[in-house]
Amino acid sequence: MGEREHERARWREWVGAALADHESGTAGLDRVADLLVLGAAEVTSRRGLLYEQAYELAAELERHHDLRTSPWNAPGDVTPADDRQLAQTIAAVRRLVGPA
């Protein structure tokens, strides 16, 4: 396994673990977003489509994190449409990163 392949495998593990932690309630979406961008930067040297997609998905995860954790938002501010968008974003993250 080459260096890039090793980095990509490690990135999959990091993001997969962060998603599992999020699903179990022990990590926020901000942690998933951070690992997504940091790992993509390491794998791609901050270039190319993979990095751009990771960056865009991380921004979307951060938006959902802020929507759910901001003291200025009430629980009712998160709509079913927001929940669907978050599910779609998480699915896109899983597709981008690939199997762990």
N, C-alpha and C positions, 0 to 999 in steps of 0.2 A: 504494500500500500504506500503510495507516494505521500509527500508532505501535505499537499492540498486535499487529498482524499481523507487523510487522517484528520485534518482540521474540519472537514465537512462532517465526518462521522462524529467528532466531538461536539460540533455545533448541533447536530441532530439530537444527541444525548442531552445537551444543556436545555434546548428548547422543549424537547419532549418531557424532561423532568419538570421544567417550570410549568408547562401546561398541566401535567398531572398534579402538581402542587396547587395550581389555581383551581382545578376541578375539585380538589379535596378541601379547599378553603384555606390553605396555608400560605398562599402567595397571591399577590395582586397581579392584575393585568400589566401594571407598570414593570414588574419583574420580567414577565414574558417579553414585553416590548424591548427592554434593555438587552436581554440576552439575544433576541432576534437580530438587533442591529449590531451589537458587538461581535457576534459570531459571523454575521455576513461581512462585516468590515474585515475581519481576519481572513476569511475564506477568499474574498474577492479583491482585497486591497482597495476597498471603497470604489470599485469600478463596475460598470456593466449592469445588465438587466436584473440579475439576481439581487445585487445590492439595492438597486432602486426599488424593486418590489418589496424587499424586506423593510426598507425605510418607510415606504408608504403603509405597509401593514402595521408596522410598529406605531406610526402616527395614529392610525385608526384604533389600535389597542389602547393607546394613551387617552384618546378621546373617550372611549368607553370607560376606562378607569376613572377619569375625571368626572364623568357623568354620574358614576355610581358612588364616588367617595367625597365629592365636593360638599363642604358644609352649607353651601348656598343652594344645593339641590335637595328637594324632598324625595322620599322613596317613590312617590307617584310620578316623578319626572321621568323615570325610566319606563318607557312604553313597551308593549309587545313588539313593535317594529324595531325598537332599539335592541331588544333581546334577539330578534331574528338577524339583525345586522351583525351583532356580536358573534352569533353562531356561524354566520357566513365568513366572517373575518377569521375566526379560529380555524375553520375548515380550510381556508386559503393558506393560513400559516402552515398547517399540517401538509398540504400539497406542496408548498414551496420548499419546506425543509426536507420532506421525504420521510420514509420509514426510519425509525430509530434503530 
